[in-house]
Amino acid sequence: MRPLLLKLDQVEFTDEQFYQLCCNHDELRFERSPQGDLIIMPPVGGDSGNREAELTIDLGVWNRQTGLG
């Protein structure tokens, strides 16, 4: 799945409205682009979730070994 991009250049969408949208739909992941577009992120799971978990583990081990994180 790919993120869904909603162009909001013709819509007045305040920071407070964005916050309320996120609060009202906490099962979804929203982002805003620097241009103010709304990005709805797909849920993480399956292969992508496994890759992220492996990366997190690798980063944690590296930080413990080097103390540079």
Buried (B, 14 or more C-beta within 10 A) or exposed (E): EEEEEEEBEEEEBEEEEBEEBEEEEEEEBBEEEEEEBBEBEEEEEEEEEEEEEEEEEEEEEEEEEEEEE
